[in-house]
Structure formats: structure tokens, C-alpha cells
């Protein structure tokens, strides 16, 4: 990707870090990410390999950086993370989920309802133009909401800002809760970065993931590059037909790329454009997070789920960042992923219809 050299006067995007050649911007981003990730890991913060690069990406983006993670790299990240989670799935998960499905469905629908209510309130207060807040407040299915918002004449940049800001705050809160709840669980992983990898299972894992990812994109499944490999890999893992093998260095690289993809979305122009929307967006995010925390308490009391697992399972997105945090913590990872995946699927099915219904009546 060649850097742009506009003939017009300097814009906010071409000042600061943006004046550097793109290769130096990438070097700066990598150096900042290494420093921040190392500090967070030494402090025992779960998912420090995600949060460090995320913060580094935001710093570069908000200081004029012009680099962006190519789509091909993000596709690979989704595939690797999908297969990582698939490797933890167990047959007894489905029995747990089926025996408590009314409670889980109520939790998911409640989150969708509260997020829609937040968007409706912001829209009625005329804080944001048109129906922007309704699409931006959706607790998931960000890409679908961006397309729908654009079709409805809403400000797609503000919608993107609201969606990514929610992801950052939810991921940050989940990381801190996991850190406060569990301490000292990351030490032993440092000795396994370059452990020997079984060649054939590793190649089979990558093959299943890549084929599943392309199938998801071909079928236009929402978040298909993640969900389809996750579904196929889970089925093969549970039945014993596939041994999922992924080296720690590849997982660490995937965590970093995911963090960059989120962090680099916060550019100067988007921050300036969304300045007026920042406070109400923040309030709506905190309301949604508090409500999700209350739902976690409900899961603890009604289903006997351990507190950290319940909190991560009910956190309102994004799916990939929560998956990384859960995988870095001592929780019931399959349970977290089951509830998070169900939320994504349901909000993808009814979220756009619900948002359009509310937007038509504002």
C-alpha cells in the first residue's frame, strides 16, 4: 500500500506521525506495542498482548498515523483466533447451554434491548444527527450496522466511532476485572513461546481454518471469517477428528494484530468529528456495561456460573477481543464463547431489523 501525498495543505491526518514514511510508522507502532505489552505482561494483566498493541495503535492513530492493517492480515487473525477457541470446546458445553437456554436467551435479548434504548434516548435528545445513535449503540454486528447506517443516511463515521469506543472500554474493563479476580496465572506461559509444534496437526489446523474462513466470506456469513472456522473446528475437535495445534508465538502475533486493527481506527479526524458525541456515547457505554454486570450476577445466582466467567460471557462485545481476554484468564472459555457467539448471531439476525424499526419511529 503506497502512502498518499496530497497536493492540498496539511490535514490533521498528515501531521505528526503521519509525516513519517509508512515503514517508519510501522516501526514506531511495533516498538510502542512491544514496550506496552511487556509492561502489561510484567504487571500480570490478562491479554496484555492485546491491550498493549491496542493502546499503541490508538496513540499512533490519534497522533496523525496513516497506516492501517490490511484486510488480508485481519482475515488471518480471525482464522487463528477461531481455531484457538475451537480447540477449547467440550461436548458437555451443549448440555449446559441447552438446559439453561431460556435464561441465556433472556440475557442476550436484554442486552440488545438496553443498547437499543440507549440509542433511542440519544437520538430523541438530538445529540447526534438523524438516526446515527441507534446504529452506533448496537451491542455487536458492527459491520452490519455500518452498512445499515449508511443506507439510512446516518453518519457512518460516528457510528464507527461509537462501535469501536464500546469495544475499547469493554475490553479494558474486562481485562482489569480479570486481573483483579485472578493473579499470577500468566507466568508459566512465558516458558512456552517457542515450544515444539506437531507439524501435521498444525498444518491441518491452519488448513481447516483458512478453508472455513474463505467459506464464511463466500457465503457472506456475518463475521464469517471467525464464526465458520470456529464452528467447523469445534465440531472436528469435539468429535476427535482434529487435534488443534497452534504455537504461542502465532497466537501472540494474532493478539497484537487484533489490537492494532482496533487501535488504529481512532484517528484525529474521527476524534474531532465525534467530539460532541463523546460524552453521551460514554454514558451509554457505561450504562450498557453496568447492565451487563447485573446480568452476570443473575447468571451467578441462577446457573451457578463462576463470577469471572459470567462477567466475560455477558460483556457486550467485541467477540474477538473478549475471546482473547477469556483465553488469557482462568475461566470456562467454552461457556464464554457459547454465550458471546449466540449474542452475535441473534443481534445479527434481529439487530438491524430492530434498529430500523426504531429509526422509522424517531
ABEGO torsion letter per residue (X at the ends): XBBBBBABBBBAAABEAAABBAAAAAAAAAAAAAAAAAAAAAAGBBGAAAAAAAAAAAAAAAAGBABBBBAAAAAAAAAAAAAAAAAABBAAAAAAAAAAAAAAAAAAAAAAAAAAAAAAAAAAAGABBEAAAAAAABBEGAAAAAAAAAAAGBBAAAAAAAAAAAAAAAAAAAAAAAAAABBGAAAAAAAAAABBBBAAAAAAAAAAAAAAAAAAAAAGBBGAAAAAAAAAAAAAAAAGABBBBBBAAAAAAAAAAAAAAAAAABBAAAAAAAAAAAAAAAAAAAAAAAAAAAAAAAAAAAAGBBAAAAAAAABBOBAAAAAAAAAABBBBAAAAAAAAAAAAAAAAAAAAAAAAAAAAAX
